[in-house]
Amino acid sequence: MKEILAPCGSYESLKAALNTGADAVYVGMKRFSARQNAENFSDEELKTAVEECRKRGVRLYVTLNTLVYDSELEELAECIRTAAECDVDGLIMQDLGAAALAEAICPELPRHASTQMTLNSVCGVKAAEKLGYSRVVIGRELSKDEIEEISENTRAELEMFVHGALCVSVSGQCYMSSLFGGRSGNRGLCAQPCRLDFSVDGRHNIMSLKDGSIVEHLPELPCASFKIEGRMKRPEYVACAVDACRKSLDGEEYDAERLADIFSRGGLTEGYFDGTMSDMQGIRGKDDVENSANALKGIKELYKSEYPRHKLDMNVKIERGKNIFVSFSFKLGRTAWASMAWSDTVPEEAKGAPLTAEAVCERMSKLGGTQFYAGEITAEVDDGLYVSAAALNELRREICAAAEKSILDSFTEYKLSERDFRVMLPRKTEPRSGEIRYRAEVHTAKQLRQALALDFDLIYAPMGLLDENTPDKRRIAVIPPLILSDCEEETAERLAELRDMGFNKGLAHTLGHAELLKKCGFNILGGYRMNILNSLAAKACSDYGFWDITLSFEGTAAALAEINSSRPVGIVAYGRLPLMLARRCPIMDGKPCGRKSPFGDGESCGRCIKDRQGNDLPVLCGGNCVELLNPDTLIMSDKRDTLRQFDFAVLKFTVEDDIKPIYEMYRNNGKPEGRLTRGLYYRGAE
């Protein structure tokens, strides 16, 4: 059965979702939620919310979908235990370590792979399946054809966003908020700097997108769950969006104008879904604010009453000298429930007009204000009897209460492990203090030739730069396209060719990369886009088959150095750090840029966009995607003591023409000059 999944950032939003027909809701706890600035739910509120959902047959999922540090694992474990004890229906998670912790604490509790895990390909979803995720939240940046391709070739339930705000970045691959302001989107505190005025060629606000909406397409979509974005939105928004989705899925007309007016940024778009990536740019203007104010009027009426969910059949028997007897039945999903009830009431002899079966059916059919609606209501009444309307009303309420209790009693409690999660942590390793090993990540053919002439331990290079004539193949790790959704089969074929040429290492920036590289016989090296910030996540990578892992640059150097791993770990030590990875080029405004191969051939348009301060942000072509780069270069050449805490350091080359002086600067502990950044290694991100 397909599910409408509503966002609930507050208890009032929960009421709005339930009373407009949501099949499921997702909520955050006070910690570890990707919407930390929402009101969210305390432990007691969560317990009450689960009970309210349970008696209606509505599912409730908890979002524990932020990255966590080792120092936070104990608190996270308590949150997982609390969620399990409250009997929630699943946990939505991004962090591989957090997911492993949840599995250890409560194996029965379903885990859903967050969209922040960048699972936008068949291989990505298959990797999540192997890790035990029962559901995968696929990226908002996918087209209808790509969604159908994933659905046809995987087994896990798919959840997709169908209405709400769009990220210009690929899910899980945005670092703009953390690098610009120290507020990490991966940690639940995105400040949405992409909504600010970035410009190119006289066009402004080029990074800000309209909200996406594909509500009219729900009946044709091959997903198990249709997700509405908006835990930061008001209850009226939730009610309006759920009502529209409910009607669309049920084949009814919905108020599309009200849905657009309740909140938009210059209208709504299907730009990702239809594959055109056009008509997507938008900002929230004066007209949008006025439309919202008008649309809000009367919406509370939409969710003031209980939504009727379950058809209730009843047969009432009223016999002389006996308590009133009722048999009743209803369905919850695919499960049919049947039960019986006796009333304390015994019918009296009628002194006036006797009670009729028709009158009993009419009285028992009045189920307004409950989650039930009248199905087949029948009655058998002996002649000449009387029962008061009040007694029948009370009987009807008792039947509804009994049906609710049947629903609540149908759920079983989870069994929690008593094992201390600390036994899962890798053993403490000796401090690293040896010679620093440097690796290069290159973007152009010229950079690759220069790197091969230098003493780099390893070189990461895009697939498009490599062929049978490339020397020193065992020193190279191939980089697959950063986005696999539109080129997975083509990439697999090219990887097989490269494997036959003698290349045997590949860099995985996502689980999809890892699965595809493993399938094609490559040794897997973990990239910084895997967003690894704790020891359990590093262990999960090791268990999956990674040879090593480059840790996330969103962590402080001190916190990253505390990560224990049985495999080598490193950090990015040089380069223009990526602010985000996008499918839609902001320079081309959604139009194709003429790139043919998704494999990366080292060519680029050399263009930049400008921020409000006039800084140039380079746009790096990746074939089927673009990287937006930080205006300042990360330089750690004079921080040898910091770098020695790790097994290797990656020098990421993007726009550089000559990489040898940079390599020499790091080898000689050179002091940098001019404008630079230390990234987040010392200031950190919330």
C-alpha positions as CSV (number, residue, x, y, z in Angstrom):
1,M,0.0,0.0,0.0
2,K,1.2,3.5,-0.8
3,E,1.7,5.9,2.0
4,I,1.4,9.7,2.3
5,L,4.2,10.8,4.7
6,A,3.7,14.1,6.4
7,P,6.3,16.3,8.2
8,C,5.6,17.2,11.8
9,G,7.9,19.7,13.4
10,S,5.4,20.3,16.2
11,Y,2.5,18.7,18.0
12,E,0.0,21.0,16.2
13,S,1.4,19.8,12.9
14,L,0.9,16.3,14.0
15,K,-2.8,17.0,14.5
16,A,-3.0,18.7,11.1
17,A,-1.4,15.6,9.4
18,L,-3.6,13.1,11.2
19,N,-6.8,15.0,10.6
20,T,-6.2,15.4,6.8
21,G,-5.5,11.8,6.1
22,A,-1.7,11.2,6.4
23,D,-0.8,7.5,6.5
24,A,2.5,8.2,8.3
25,V,4.4,11.1,9.8
26,Y,8.0,11.8,10.5
27,V,9.2,13.7,13.5
28,G,12.5,14.8,15.1
29,M,13.6,14.4,18.6
30,K,15.4,17.2,20.5
31,R,18.8,16.0,19.2
32,F,20.2,14.5,16.0
33,S,17.5,15.7,13.7
34,A,18.3,17.3,10.3
35,R,15.9,20.1,11.3
36,Q,17.3,21.1,14.6
37,N,15.6,24.4,14.5
38,A,12.1,22.8,14.3
39,E,10.2,22.6,17.6
40,N,10.7,18.8,17.6
41,F,9.5,16.3,20.2
42,S,10.5,15.7,23.8
43,D,10.6,12.0,25.0
44,E,7.2,12.4,26.6
45,E,5.7,14.1,23.5
46,L,7.1,11.3,21.3
47,K,5.5,8.7,23.4
48,T,2.1,10.5,23.2
49,A,2.5,11.1,19.5
50,V,3.1,7.4,18.9
51,E,0.0,6.5,20.8
52,E,-2.1,9.0,18.9
53,C,-0.7,7.5,15.6
54,R,-1.1,3.9,16.7
55,K,-4.8,4.0,17.5
56,R,-5.4,5.4,14.0
57,G,-3.2,2.9,12.3
58,V,-0.8,5.7,11.3
59,R,3.0,5.0,11.2
60,L,5.5,7.3,12.9
61,Y,9.1,7.5,11.9
62,V,11.8,9.3,13.9
63,T,14.6,11.3,12.1
64,L,18.0,10.6,13.6
65,N,19.5,11.7,10.4
66,T,22.5,13.9,11.2
67,L,26.2,13.1,11.3
68,V,27.6,12.4,14.8
69,Y,31.0,12.5,16.5
70,D,32.4,9.8,18.7
71,S,31.7,12.1,21.7
72,E,28.0,12.0,20.9
73,L,27.5,8.2,20.5
74,E,26.4,7.7,24.0
75,E,23.7,10.3,23.8
76,L,22.7,9.0,20.4
77,A,22.4,5.5,21.9
78,E,19.9,6.9,24.5
79,C,17.9,8.5,21.8
80,I,17.7,5.2,19.9
81,R,16.6,3.4,23.0
82,T,13.9,6.0,23.8
83,A,12.6,5.7,20.2
84,A,12.5,1.9,20.4
85,E,10.8,2.0,23.8
86,C,8.2,4.4,22.4
87,D,7.5,1.8,19.7
88,V,8.2,4.0,16.7
89,D,7.9,2.4,13.3
90,G,11.4,3.2,12.0
91,L,14.4,5.4,12.2
92,I,15.5,7.7,9.3
93,M,19.3,7.8,9.4
94,Q,22.2,9.2,7.4
95,D,25.3,8.3,9.5
96,L,26.6,4.8,8.8
97,G,27.8,4.6,12.4
98,A,24.5,5.7,13.8
99,A,22.7,3.1,11.7
100,A,25.1,0.3,13.0
101,L,24.5,1.5,16.5
102,A,20.7,1.3,16.0
103,E,21.0,-2.2,14.6
104,A,23.0,-3.3,17.7
105,I,20.6,-1.7,20.2
106,C,17.3,-2.9,18.5
107,P,17.7,-5.2,15.5
108,E,14.0,-5.3,15.0
109,L,13.6,-1.6,14.6
110,P,13.5,-0.8,10.9
111,R,16.1,1.6,9.5
112,H,15.4,3.9,6.6
113,A,18.3,5.3,4.6
114,S,18.1,9.1,4.6
115,T,18.2,11.1,1.3
116,Q,21.4,12.6,2.8
117,M,23.2,9.3,2.0
118,T,23.1,10.2,-1.7
119,L,21.5,7.0,-2.8
120,N,20.4,8.1,-6.3
121,S,21.3,4.9,-8.3
122,V,20.4,1.2,-8.5
123,C,23.8,0.3,-7.0
124,G,23.3,2.8,-4.2
125,V,20.0,1.3,-3.2
126,K,21.4,-2.2,-3.5
127,A,24.2,-1.2,-1.2
128,A,21.7,0.1,1.4
129,E,19.8,-3.2,1.1
130,K,22.9,-5.2,1.9
131,L,23.4,-3.0,5.0
132,G,20.0,-3.9,6.2
133,Y,18.0,-0.8,5.4
134,S,14.3,-1.6,4.7
135,R,13.6,1.6,3.0
136,V,15.6,4.2,1.0
137,V,14.7,7.9,0.6
138,I,15.9,8.6,-2.9
139,G,17.2,12.1,-3.9
140,R,14.9,15.0,-4.9
141,E,17.2,15.5,-8.0
142,L,16.0,12.4,-9.8
143,S,13.8,12.3,-12.9
144,K,10.8,10.1,-13.4
145,D,12.7,7.7,-15.7
146,E,15.5,7.4,-13.2
147,I,13.1,6.7,-10.3
148,E,11.4,4.0,-12.4
149,E,14.8,2.4,-13.3
150,I,15.7,2.2,-9.5
151,S,12.3,0.8,-8.7
152,E,12.4,-1.9,-11.3
153,N,15.9,-3.2,-10.2
154,T,15.8,-3.0,-6.4
155,R,13.8,-4.6,-3.6
156,A,13.9,-2.0,-0.8
157,E,10.9,0.2,-0.3
158,L,11.4,3.6,-2.0
159,E,10.4,6.9,-0.4
160,M,10.5,10.1,-2.5
161,F,9.8,13.7,-1.9
162,V,6.7,14.9,-3.8
163,H,6.1,18.4,-2.5
164,G,8.2,21.1,-0.8
165,A,11.5,22.8,-0.9
166,L,14.2,21.7,-3.3
167,C,17.9,21.7,-2.7
168,V,20.0,23.0,-5.5
169,S,22.7,20.6,-4.3
170,V,22.5,16.8,-4.6
171,S,21.3,15.5,-1.3
172,G,24.1,14.9,1.3
173,Q,26.7,16.7,-0.9
174,C,26.2,20.3,0.3
175,Y,28.9,22.0,2.5
176,M,28.1,25.6,1.8
177,S,26.4,26.4,5.1
178,S,29.2,24.8,7.1
179,L,32.1,26.4,5.1
180,F,30.5,29.8,5.0
181,G,29.0,30.1,8.4
182,G,29.9,27.0,10.5
183,R,26.4,25.6,10.4
184,S,26.4,22.2,8.9
185,G,23.4,20.9,6.9
186,N,24.7,17.4,7.5
187,R,24.4,18.2,11.2
188,G,20.9,19.6,11.0
189,L,21.7,23.3,11.0
190,C,21.7,24.4,7.4
191,A,21.4,28.2,7.2
192,Q,20.3,28.1,3.5
193,P,23.0,30.4,2.1
194,C,22.1,29.2,-1.3
195,R,19.0,31.5,-1.0
196,L,21.3,34.5,-1.0
197,D,22.0,36.6,-4.1
198,F,24.6,34.7,-6.2
199,S,24.9,36.1,-9.7
200,V,26.3,35.5,-13.2
201,D,25.8,37.3,-16.5
202,G,23.4,39.8,-15.0
203,R,21.2,37.0,-13.5
204,H,20.6,37.1,-9.8
205,N,19.6,34.6,-7.1
206,I,20.7,31.8,-9.4
207,M,21.1,29.2,-6.7
208,S,17.7,29.7,-5.2
209,L,15.1,27.2,-6.5
210,K,11.3,27.1,-6.5
211,D,9.6,24.5,-4.4
212,G,9.1,21.2,-6.2
213,S,5.6,19.6,-6.6
214,I,4.6,16.4,-8.4
215,V,1.4,15.8,-6.5
216,E,-0.7,15.3,-9.6
217,H,1.6,12.3,-10.6
218,L,1.2,10.3,-7.3
219,P,-1.1,7.6,-8.8
220,E,1.5,6.7,-11.4
221,L,4.7,6.7,-9.3
222,P,6.4,3.4,-8.3
223,C,7.3,4.3,-4.7
224,A,6.0,3.0,-1.4
225,S,6.0,6.4,0.4
226,F,5.3,9.9,-0.9
227,K,7.0,12.4,1.4
228,I,6.1,16.0,2.0
229,E,9.0,18.3,2.9
230,G,8.4,20.9,5.6
231,R,9.1,20.2,9.3
232,M,9.9,23.9,9.6
233,K,6.5,24.8,8.1
234,R,3.3,25.8,10.0
235,P,0.4,23.3,10.6
236,E,-1.7,24.9,7.9
237,Y,0.9,24.1,5.3
238,V,1.0,20.5,6.5
239,A,-2.8,20.2,6.3
240,C,-3.0,21.7,2.9
241,A,-0.2,19.5,1.4
242,V,-1.5,16.3,3.0
243,D,-5.1,17.0,1.8
244,A,-3.8,17.6,-1.8
245,C,-1.7,14.4,-1.7
246,R,-4.6,12.4,-0.2
247,K,-7.0,13.5,-2.9
248,S,-4.5,13.0,-5.7
249,L,-3.7,9.5,-4.6
250,D,-7.4,8.6,-4.2
251,G,-8.1,9.9,-7.7
252,E,-10.0,13.0,-6.6
253,E,-9.6,16.7,-7.6
254,Y,-7.5,18.7,-5.2
255,D,-7.1,22.5,-4.9
256,A,-3.8,23.0,-6.8
257,E,-4.1,26.8,-6.6
258,R,-4.3,26.7,-2.8
259,L,-1.4,24.3,-2.6
260,A,0.7,26.7,-4.7
261,D,-0.4,29.7,-2.7
262,I,0.2,28.3,0.8
263,F,3.9,28.5,0.2
264,S,6.0,29.0,-2.9
265,R,9.0,30.8,-4.2
266,G,7.6,32.3,-7.4
267,G,5.6,29.2,-8.1
268,L,6.2,25.5,-8.2
269,T,8.3,23.4,-10.5
270,E,8.7,19.8,-11.9
271,G,12.1,20.6,-13.2
272,Y,14.0,17.6,-11.8
273,F,11.1,15.2,-12.2
274,D,10.5,15.9,-15.9
275,G,14.2,15.8,-16.6
276,T,14.4,19.3,-18.2
277,M,15.8,21.1,-15.1
278,S,14.2,24.2,-16.6
279,D,11.9,26.9,-14.9
280,M,13.4,26.1,-11.5
281,Q,14.9,29.3,-10.3
282,G,12.8,31.3,-7.9
283,I,12.8,33.5,-4.8
284,R,10.0,34.3,-2.3
285,G,8.6,37.6,-3.2
286,K,5.9,40.0,-2.0
287,D,3.2,38.3,-4.1
288,D,4.1,34.9,-2.5
289,V,3.7,36.3,1.0
290,E,0.4,37.9,0.2
291,N,-0.9,34.7,-1.5
292,S,0.1,32.7,1.6
293,A,-1.7,35.1,3.9
294,N,-4.9,34.7,1.8
295,A,-4.5,30.9,1.5
296,L,-4.2,30.5,5.3
297,K,-7.8,31.7,5.8
298,G,-10.1,28.9,6.6
299,I,-7.5,26.1,6.4
300,K,-7.8,25.3,10.1
301,E,-11.3,24.2,9.2
302,L,-9.6,21.5,7.1
303,Y,-8.1,19.8,10.0
304,K,-10.4,20.6,13.0
305,S,-12.2,17.2,12.8
306,E,-11.0,13.6,12.9
307,Y,-10.2,12.1,9.5
308,P,-12.3,8.9,8.9
309,R,-9.9,6.2,8.0
310,H,-11.4,2.7,8.5
311,K,-14.8,1.3,7.4
312,L,-16.6,-0.1,10.4
313,D,-19.2,-2.8,9.8
314,M,-21.6,-3.6,12.7
315,N,-24.4,-6.0,13.4
316,V,-26.6,-5.1,16.5
317,K,-28.8,-7.6,18.2
318,I,-31.5,-6.3,20.6
319,E,-33.4,-9.2,22.2
320,R,-36.0,-9.2,24.9
321,G,-34.4,-9.8,28.3
322,K,-30.8,-9.8,27.1
323,N,-28.0,-7.4,27.0
324,I,-27.5,-5.7,23.7
325,F,-25.0,-7.6,21.6
326,V,-22.8,-6.2,18.8
327,S,-20.5,-7.9,16.4
328,F,-18.2,-5.5,14.5
329,S,-15.3,-5.7,12.0
330,F,-12.9,-3.4,10.2
331,K,-9.7,-3.6,8.2
332,L,-6.3,-2.1,9.1
333,G,-4.2,-2.2,6.0
334,R,-4.3,-5.7,4.7
335,T,-5.4,-7.1,8.1
336,A,-9.1,-7.7,8.9
337,W,-10.3,-7.4,12.5
338,A,-13.5,-8.8,13.9
339,S,-14.7,-8.6,17.5
340,M,-17.8,-8.7,19.7
341,A,-19.2,-6.5,22.5
342,W,-22.0,-6.7,25.0
343,S,-23.7,-3.6,26.4
344,D,-24.7,-3.2,30.0
345,T,-28.1,-2.1,28.7
346,V,-31.1,-4.5,28.6
347,P,-33.9,-3.2,26.4
348,E,-37.2,-2.2,28.0
349,E,-40.7,-2.8,26.9
350,A,-41.8,0.0,24.7
351,K,-44.5,2.3,26.2
352,G,-44.8,4.3,23.0
353,A,-43.5,3.7,19.5
354,P,-41.2,0.6,19.5
355,L,-37.6,0.7,18.4
356,T,-37.0,-0.3,14.8
357,A,-34.0,-1.8,13.1
358,E,-33.8,1.2,10.8
359,A,-33.6,3.6,13.8
360,V,-30.8,1.5,15.3
361,C,-28.8,1.5,12.1
362,E,-29.2,5.2,11.7
363,R,-28.0,5.9,15.3
364,M,-25.0,3.5,15.0
365,S,-24.0,5.0,11.7
366,K,-23.3,8.4,13.2
367,L,-19.5,7.9,13.4
368,G,-18.5,11.5,12.7
369,G,-15.7,12.8,14.9
370,T,-14.0,9.4,14.9
371,Q,-11.5,7.7,12.7
372,F,-14.2,5.3,11.5
373,Y,-16.9,5.6,8.9
374,A,-20.0,3.5,8.5
375,G,-19.8,0.4,6.4
376,E,-22.5,-2.3,6.5
377,I,-24.6,-1.5,9.5
378,T,-27.4,-4.0,10.2
379,A,-29.7,-4.6,13.2
380,E,-32.0,-7.3,14.5
381,V,-34.6,-6.0,16.9
382,D,-37.3,-7.9,18.7
383,D,-40.8,-6.4,18.4
384,G,-42.1,-4.1,21.1
385,L,-38.8,-3.0,22.7
386,Y,-37.3,0.4,23.5
387,V,-33.7,1.5,24.0
388,S,-32.9,5.2,24.6
389,A,-30.9,7.2,22.1
390,A,-28.4,8.0,24.9
391,A,-27.8,4.3,25.4
392,L,-27.2,3.6,21.7
393,N,-24.9,6.6,21.5
394,E,-22.9,5.2,24.4
395,L,-22.8,1.8,22.8
396,R,-21.5,3.3,19.6
397,R,-18.7,5.1,21.5
398,E,-17.8,1.8,23.3
399,I,-17.6,0.0,19.9
400,C,-15.2,2.7,18.6
401,A,-13.1,2.5,21.7
402,A,-13.0,-1.3,21.5
403,A,-11.9,-1.0,17.8
404,E,-9.2,1.4,18.7
405,K,-8.0,-0.9,21.5
406,S,-7.8,-3.7,19.0
407,I,-5.5,-1.6,16.8
408,L,-3.3,-0.7,19.8
409,D,-3.1,-4.3,21.0
410,S,-2.0,-5.5,17.6
411,F,1.5,-3.9,18.0
412,T,4.3,-5.7,19.8
413,E,7.1,-4.1,21.8
414,Y,10.6,-4.2,20.5
415,K,13.3,-6.3,22.2
416,L,16.3,-4.2,23.1
417,S,19.8,-5.4,23.5
418,E,21.5,-5.0,26.8
419,R,25.0,-5.0,25.2
420,D,27.0,-1.8,25.8
421,F,27.6,-0.1,22.5
422,R,31.2,0.6,23.5
423,V,32.2,-3.0,22.7
424,M,31.5,-2.1,19.0
425,L,34.1,0.6,18.9
426,P,37.4,-0.3,17.3
427,R,40.4,-0.7,19.6
428,K,42.3,2.4,20.5
429,T,45.3,2.7,18.2
430,E,48.6,4.2,18.9
431,P,49.0,7.9,17.9
432,R,50.1,8.4,14.4
433,S,53.4,10.3,14.1
434,G,55.2,8.9,11.1
435,E,56.1,10.4,7.7
436,I,53.2,12.0,6.0
437,R,52.0,10.2,2.9
438,Y,50.5,12.5,0.2
439,R,47.9,11.7,-2.3
440,A,46.7,13.8,-5.3
441,E,43.2,14.2,-6.6
442,V,43.4,15.7,-10.1
443,H,40.8,17.1,-12.5
444,T,42.7,17.7,-15.7
445,A,44.9,15.7,-18.0
446,K,47.8,18.2,-17.4
447,Q,47.4,17.7,-13.6
448,L,47.5,14.0,-14.0
449,R,50.7,14.1,-16.1
450,Q,52.3,16.3,-13.4
451,A,51.2,14.1,-10.5
452,L,52.5,11.0,-12.2
453,A,56.0,12.7,-12.3
454,L,55.9,13.4,-8.6
455,D,56.2,11.1,-5.6
456,F,52.5,10.9,-4.6
457,D,51.5,7.8,-2.8
458,L,48.3,7.5,-4.8
459,I,46.6,9.6,-7.5
460,Y,42.8,9.9,-7.8
461,A,41.8,10.6,-11.4
462,P,38.5,10.9,-13.3
463,M,37.7,7.9,-15.5
464,G,37.6,10.1,-18.6
465,L,41.4,10.8,-18.3
466,L,42.5,7.2,-18.3
467,D,43.2,4.7,-21.0
468,E,45.6,1.9,-21.9
469,N,48.4,4.3,-22.4
470,T,48.2,5.8,-18.9
471,P,51.5,4.8,-17.0
472,D,51.8,3.5,-13.5
473,K,48.2,2.2,-13.4
474,R,48.5,0.6,-10.0
475,R,49.2,4.0,-8.5
476,I,46.0,5.4,-9.8
477,A,42.5,5.2,-8.3
478,V,39.7,5.8,-10.8
479,I,37.0,8.3,-9.9
480,P,33.5,7.3,-11.2
481,P,31.1,10.0,-12.2
482,L,29.9,11.7,-9.0
483,I,26.3,11.2,-10.1
484,L,25.5,7.7,-11.3
485,S,21.7,8.0,-11.8
486,D,21.8,8.6,-15.6
487,C,25.0,6.7,-16.5
488,E,25.2,3.6,-14.2
489,E,25.3,1.0,-16.9
490,E,27.7,3.0,-19.1
491,T,30.0,3.5,-16.0
492,A,30.0,-0.2,-15.3
493,E,31.0,-1.0,-18.8
494,R,33.8,1.6,-18.7
495,L,35.0,0.3,-15.3
496,A,35.2,-3.2,-16.8
497,E,37.4,-1.9,-19.6
498,L,39.7,-0.1,-17.2
499,R,40.0,-3.2,-15.0
500,D,41.1,-5.2,-18.1
501,M,43.7,-2.4,-18.8
502,G,45.3,-3.0,-15.3
503,F,43.6,-0.4,-13.1
504,N,42.5,-2.0,-9.8
505,K,41.6,0.8,-7.4
506,G,38.6,3.1,-7.3
507,L,37.5,6.0,-5.2
508,A,34.0,5.7,-3.7
509,H,32.3,9.0,-2.8
510,T,29.0,7.2,-2.1
511,L,27.7,3.8,-1.3
512,G,26.6,3.5,-4.9
513,H,30.2,4.0,-6.0
514,A,31.4,1.4,-3.5
515,E,28.9,-1.2,-4.7
516,L,29.6,-0.6,-8.4
517,L,33.4,-0.7,-7.9
518,K,33.1,-3.9,-5.9
519,K,30.9,-5.4,-8.6
520,C,33.5,-4.5,-11.2
521,G,36.4,-6.0,-9.2
522,F,38.1,-2.8,-7.9
523,N,39.6,-2.3,-4.5
524,I,37.6,0.5,-2.8
525,L,39.1,3.6,-1.4
526,G,36.7,5.9,0.5
527,G,36.3,9.5,-0.5
528,Y,35.6,12.5,1.8
529,R,32.0,12.7,0.4
530,M,31.2,9.6,2.3
531,N,30.9,12.1,5.3
532,I,32.6,9.9,7.9
533,L,32.9,11.6,11.3
534,N,33.0,8.7,13.8
535,S,34.7,5.4,14.5
536,L,31.5,3.3,14.0
537,A,31.0,4.8,10.5
538,A,34.7,4.1,9.7
539,K,34.1,0.5,10.9
540,A,31.0,0.2,8.7
541,C,33.1,1.2,5.7
542,S,35.8,-1.3,6.6
543,D,33.2,-4.1,7.0
544,Y,31.8,-3.2,3.6
545,G,35.2,-3.7,2.1
546,F,36.8,-0.3,2.0
547,W,40.6,-0.3,2.0
548,D,40.8,3.1,3.6
549,I,38.7,6.2,4.1
550,T,39.2,10.0,3.7
551,L,37.3,11.6,6.6
552,S,34.8,14.4,6.2
553,F,36.4,17.9,6.2
554,E,33.4,19.1,8.3
555,G,35.0,17.7,11.4
556,T,37.7,19.4,13.5
557,A,41.2,18.0,13.2
558,A,41.1,17.1,16.9
559,A,37.8,15.2,16.6
560,L,38.9,13.4,13.4
561,A,42.2,12.4,15.0
562,E,40.2,10.5,17.7
563,I,38.6,8.3,15.1
564,N,39.8,4.7,15.5
565,S,39.9,2.5,12.4
566,S,41.4,-0.8,11.4
567,R,42.0,0.8,8.0
568,P,44.1,3.8,7.2
569,V,42.3,7.2,7.5
570,G,43.2,10.5,5.9
571,I,42.0,14.1,5.4
572,V,41.8,16.6,2.6
573,A,44.8,18.9,3.2
574,Y,44.8,21.2,0.2
575,G,42.4,22.6,-2.4
576,R,39.3,24.4,-3.3
577,L,36.8,22.6,-1.1
578,P,33.4,21.9,-2.8
579,L,30.5,24.0,-1.6
580,M,28.1,21.7,-3.3
581,L,27.5,19.2,-6.0
582,A,24.7,20.0,-8.4
583,R,23.0,18.4,-11.4
584,R,21.7,21.7,-12.6
585,C,24.4,24.1,-13.8
586,P,23.7,27.6,-12.3
587,I,25.5,29.2,-15.2
588,M,23.4,27.5,-17.9
589,D,20.1,28.0,-16.0
590,G,19.1,24.4,-16.6
591,K,20.1,24.3,-20.3
592,P,22.6,21.6,-21.4
593,C,26.1,22.8,-21.5
594,G,27.3,20.6,-24.3
595,R,29.2,18.2,-22.3
596,K,29.0,14.7,-23.8
597,S,30.7,12.3,-21.4
598,P,29.8,11.9,-17.7
599,F,33.3,10.5,-17.0
600,G,35.1,13.8,-16.7
601,D,37.6,14.7,-19.4
602,G,39.4,17.5,-17.6
603,E,37.9,20.2,-19.7
604,S,35.8,23.0,-18.1
605,C,34.2,26.2,-19.0
606,G,36.4,28.1,-16.6
607,R,33.4,30.2,-15.4
608,C,32.7,31.5,-12.0
609,I,29.6,32.8,-10.2
610,K,29.8,35.7,-7.7
611,D,28.6,36.0,-4.2
612,R,27.3,39.2,-2.6
613,Q,30.8,40.3,-1.6
614,G,32.1,39.9,-5.2
615,N,34.0,36.7,-4.6
616,D,34.4,34.4,-7.5
617,L,33.2,30.8,-6.9
618,P,34.6,28.5,-9.7
619,V,32.1,26.1,-11.3
620,L,33.8,22.8,-12.1
621,C,32.3,20.7,-14.9
622,G,31.9,17.0,-14.2
623,G,30.2,15.9,-17.3
624,N,26.7,15.2,-15.9
625,C,27.1,17.5,-12.9
626,V,28.9,20.5,-11.6
627,E,30.9,21.3,-8.4
628,L,30.7,24.7,-7.0
629,L,34.0,25.5,-5.3
630,N,35.0,27.7,-2.3
631,P,36.5,31.0,-3.3
632,D,39.4,30.4,-0.8
633,T,41.9,27.6,-1.0
634,L,42.4,25.3,1.9
635,I,46.2,25.2,2.8
636,M,47.7,23.1,5.6
637,S,51.3,22.9,4.4
638,D,52.6,24.5,7.6
639,K,50.4,22.3,9.9
640,R,52.6,19.2,9.8
641,D,51.8,18.3,13.4
642,T,48.1,18.2,12.5
643,L,48.7,16.2,9.3
644,R,50.8,13.6,11.2
645,Q,47.8,12.6,13.2
646,F,46.5,10.8,10.0
647,D,47.7,8.1,7.7
648,F,47.6,10.2,4.6
649,A,46.7,13.6,3.3
650,V,44.9,14.4,0.0
651,L,45.9,17.4,-2.1
652,K,42.8,18.2,-4.2
653,F,43.7,20.0,-7.4
654,T,40.9,21.6,-9.4
655,V,41.7,24.9,-11.1
656,E,45.5,24.8,-10.6
657,D,47.7,25.0,-13.8
658,D,51.0,23.9,-12.1
659,I,50.8,21.5,-9.1
660,K,54.5,21.0,-8.5
661,P,55.1,24.1,-6.4
662,I,52.2,23.1,-4.2
663,Y,53.6,19.6,-3.8
664,E,57.0,21.0,-2.9
665,M,55.4,23.4,-0.4
666,Y,53.9,20.5,1.4
667,R,57.0,18.4,1.3
668,N,59.1,21.3,2.7
669,N,56.6,22.4,5.4
670,G,56.3,25.7,3.5
671,K,54.5,28.6,5.0
672,P,51.7,29.8,2.7
673,E,51.1,33.4,1.7
674,G,48.1,35.4,0.6
675,R,44.4,34.6,1.0
676,L,43.7,31.1,2.3
677,T,41.5,29.1,4.6
678,R,42.0,26.4,7.2
679,G,38.6,25.1,6.5
680,L,36.8,23.7,9.6
681,Y,39.7,21.9,11.0
682,Y,40.2,24.4,13.9
683,R,36.9,26.3,14.1
684,G,34.6,23.4,13.5
685,A,30.9,23.4,12.5
686,E,27.8,23.1,14.6
